[in-house]
Amino acid sequence: MEFTHNISILGSTGSIGTQTLAIAREYSGIGVKAVTAHSNIKLLEEQIREFKPELAAVTDEKKAKELKIKVADTPTKVIGGREGLIAAAAHDSAETVVTAVVGISGLEPTIEAIKAKKNIALANKETLVTGGHIVTALAKRYNTAILPVDSEHSAIFQSLMGNHRKELKRILLTASGGPFFEKKRSELADITPEDALRHPNWHMGSKVTIDSSTLVNKGLEIIEAKWLFDVDIDKIKVLIHRQSIIHSMVEFVDNGIIAQLGAPDMRLPIQFALTYPNRLPMNGNELDFSELVELTFDEPDTETFYALELAKRAGREGGTLPTVFNGADEAAVELFMKRKLSYLGISEAIQRAMDDIENIADPSLEDILETDKLARAAVYKYYKGV
């Protein structure tokens, strides 16, 4: 079928960004009008020359100046810093903005994209975790769609299609369990970054992979689901599903359950967010049921991986507490990757910050950004990371 759609990609050099471009490469009707990166200008230059976007942004301003020189022979305009990220998010030619940047840095550009009446293909879960009340209200005000790119939230979205939300009983959010499934705290004391980056099923960025191993990522997804689907935290149940074939399920009031299945491949949820409500053909990610030995489900071990319970607490209490959860985790993962903090220290750091930092009940954007700084500073102070 003929399909045309213009997009902007925030974080085009990362895992989701490069897979989005692979889809655009397959479907010439998807026009890439703006791309952004933090500092990987080598790859960004290659993307500019292939996809010929109208705008490229680099948040590292020094790198932006370098890129401007490198692509001076192209018509692509290069902008540096936060200004460039905002410009890419609100770019006139784009109909949908793929938000694939890492962390809370995705919040402001998503807000600006919504104000510019762009649909959001959301791959940055921190946007709703920290500013869900702001973002969802703006999306309603400007009549824009927020289409989930996370495989789990895409599965929930697809499973709800054609059904009434009032008939929803609960969401069954699946998790792979990461590389340390069934291990106890005593076995995790000497875990290295290399150990935590060995995810059994998915190839993702390092931050998301570490978060998957601690179940922080699933905690963030619980809070994201709360805002995406307007459900209470206690109506979202996490199940460990090691095979990553069932991406999530929805249970209705009559106890009927609808699931979305597929290979552990991010291309499907990315493509569906770009082409919704249409489904376009895709090569290479077929699921062969004859090769599936088993599909298993387990309860998460919330004593060992107690960050999951911390996320539920943050989601229930709301305010700036989810921002503290997220900001403390980002700082703790950074220190862990630099070998300045133990693996078990990640969850410990989150809990300390949540206990120490005052919760603001109905935060403004400025409150959220300031709380994020406080959470990070608290973790650095605890562990002398700076």
WOSUL-V287800 format. One record per residue. RES is the residue in one letter. SS is DSSP state (@ for helix, = for strand, . for the rest). D_LAST is the distance of its C-alpha to the last C-alpha in Angstrom with 1 decimal. Layout:
res:ss:d_last
RES:SS:D_LAST
RES:SS:D_LAST
This chain:
res:ss:d_last
M:.:54.5
E:.:53.5
F:.:50.1
T:.:48.2
H:=:44.9
N:=:42.3
I:=:38.6
S:=:35.2
I:=:32.3
L:=:28.8
G:.:26.8
S:.:29.7
T:.:28.0
G:.:26.6
S:@:28.6
I:@:30.4
G:@:30.8
T:@:32.5
Q:@:34.7
T:@:35.7
L:@:36.8
A:@:38.7
I:@:40.7
A:@:41.3
R:@:42.5
E:@:45.0
Y:.:46.2
S:.:47.0
G:.:47.5
I:=:43.8
G:=:42.8
V:=:39.1
K:=:38.8
A:=:35.0
V:=:32.1
T:=:28.3
A:=:25.4
H:.:21.7
S:.:22.1
N:.:24.7
I:@:27.4
K:@:29.5
L:@:30.4
L:@:30.6
E:@:33.1
E:@:35.2
Q:@:35.2
I:@:36.3
R:@:39.1
E:@:40.3
F:@:40.0
K:.:40.5
P:.:38.5
E:.:39.1
L:=:35.4
A:=:32.2
A:=:28.7
V:=:25.4
T:.:22.3
D:.:20.7
E:@:23.0
K:@:23.1
K:@:24.3
A:@:26.7
K:@:28.4
E:@:28.8
L:@:30.3
K:@:32.6
I:@:34.1
K:@:34.5
V:.:36.4
A:.:38.3
D:.:41.5
T:.:40.9
P:.:41.6
T:.:38.1
K:=:36.2
V:=:32.5
I:=:30.1
G:=:26.4
G:@:23.5
R:@:23.8
E:@:27.4
G:@:28.3
L:@:27.1
I:@:29.1
A:@:32.1
A:@:32.2
A:@:32.1
A:.:35.0
H:.:36.9
D:.:40.6
S:.:41.9
A:.:39.9
E:.:41.3
T:=:38.5
V:=:34.8
V:=:33.0
T:=:29.5
A:.:27.7
V:.:24.2
V:.:21.3
G:@:19.7
I:@:20.2
S:@:20.6
G:@:24.2
L:@:25.1
E:@:26.0
P:@:27.9
T:@:29.8
I:@:30.9
E:@:32.1
A:@:33.9
I:@:35.7
K:@:36.7
A:.:38.2
K:.:40.2
K:.:38.6
N:=:38.8
I:=:35.5
A:=:35.1
L:=:32.1
A:.:29.8
N:.:26.6
K:.:26.8
E:@:23.8
T:@:26.1
L:@:28.5
V:@:26.0
T:@:24.3
G:@:27.2
G:@:30.3
H:@:32.4
I:@:31.8
V:@:32.3
T:@:35.4
A:@:37.0
L:@:36.7
A:@:38.0
K:@:41.1
R:@:41.5
Y:.:41.5
N:.:43.3
T:.:40.8
A:.:40.3
I:=:37.0
L:=:37.8
P:=:35.5
V:.:34.3
D:.:32.7
S:@:35.5
E:@:35.6
H:@:35.9
S:@:38.3
A:@:40.4
I:@:40.5
F:@:41.5
Q:@:44.2
S:@:45.5
L:@:45.9
M:.:47.9
G:.:51.4
N:.:50.8
H:.:50.4
R:@:47.0
K:@:48.9
E:@:50.2
L:=:46.7
K:=:46.3
R:=:42.8
I:=:40.5
L:=:39.9
L:=:36.6
T:=:36.4
A:=:33.5
S:.:33.6
G:.:31.7
G:@:29.4
P:@:29.4
F:@:29.2
F:.:32.2
E:.:34.1
K:.:31.4
K:.:30.5
R:@:27.2
S:@:28.3
E:@:28.6
L:.:25.1
A:.:23.1
D:.:22.7
I:.:22.4
T:.:20.6
P:@:19.5
E:@:22.8
D:@:24.7
A:@:23.3
L:.:24.1
R:.:27.7
H:.:29.2
P:.:32.9
N:.:34.2
W:.:32.0
H:.:30.3
M:.:27.4
G:.:24.0
S:@:21.2
K:@:19.5
V:@:22.9
T:@:24.0
I:@:21.1
D:@:21.9
S:@:25.5
S:@:25.0
T:@:23.5
L:.:26.0
V:@:23.3
N:@:25.0
K:@:28.3
G:@:27.0
L:@:25.9
E:@:29.3
I:@:31.0
I:@:29.6
E:@:30.4
A:@:33.9
K:@:34.4
W:@:34.1
L:@:35.9
F:@:38.9
D:.:38.9
V:.:39.0
D:.:37.8
I:@:35.0
D:@:37.5
K:@:39.7
I:=:37.2
K:=:37.5
V:=:35.4
L:=:37.4
I:=:36.2
H:.:38.3
R:.:37.5
Q:.:39.7
S:.:38.0
I:.:41.5
I:=:41.8
H:=:39.0
S:=:39.6
M:=:42.7
V:=:44.2
E:=:46.5
F:=:49.1
V:.:51.1
D:.:54.0
N:.:51.7
G:.:52.0
I:=:48.8
I:=:48.1
A:=:45.6
Q:=:44.3
L:=:44.3
G:.:43.4
A:.:41.8
P:.:38.0
D:.:37.7
M:.:35.7
R:@:38.3
L:@:40.7
P:@:38.4
I:@:37.2
Q:@:40.7
F:@:42.1
A:@:39.6
L:@:40.8
T:@:44.5
Y:.:45.0
P:.:47.7
N:.:49.0
R:.:48.5
L:.:48.7
P:.:49.5
M:.:46.7
N:.:47.2
G:.:45.7
N:.:44.2
E:.:47.3
L:.:47.2
D:.:49.9
F:@:50.8
S:@:53.1
E:@:50.0
L:.:48.2
V:.:48.8
E:.:47.3
L:.:45.1
T:.:43.4
F:.:41.5
D:=:39.5
E:=:37.7
P:.:33.9
D:.:32.6
T:.:30.6
E:.:30.2
T:.:28.2
F:.:26.6
Y:.:26.3
A:@:23.9
L:@:27.2
E:@:28.4
L:@:25.3
A:@:25.9
K:@:29.5
R:@:28.6
A:@:26.4
G:@:29.3
R:@:31.9
E:@:30.2
G:.:29.0
G:.:27.7
T:.:23.9
L:@:23.4
P:@:23.6
T:@:20.8
V:@:18.6
F:@:19.7
N:@:18.9
G:@:15.6
A:@:14.3
D:@:15.8
E:@:14.4
A:@:10.7
A:@:12.0
V:@:14.0
E:@:11.3
L:@:9.5
F:@:13.2
M:@:14.2
K:.:11.6
R:.:13.1
K:.:10.1
L:.:12.1
S:.:15.9
Y:.:18.3
L:@:19.6
G:@:16.2
I:@:16.3
S:@:19.2
E:@:18.1
A:@:15.0
I:@:17.3
Q:@:19.8
R:@:17.6
A:@:16.4
M:@:20.1
D:@:21.4
D:@:19.1
I:.:19.2
E:.:22.6
N:.:24.6
I:.:26.4
A:.:29.7
D:.:30.7
P:.:27.7
S:.:28.0
L:@:26.0
E:@:24.0
D:@:23.4
I:@:22.2
L:@:19.8
E:@:18.4
T:@:18.3
D:@:16.3
K:@:13.6
L:@:13.8
A:@:13.8
R:@:10.6
A:@:8.9
A:@:10.7
V:@:9.7
Y:@:5.9
K:@:7.4
Y:@:10.0
Y:@:8.5
K:.:5.5
G:.:3.8
V:.:0.0
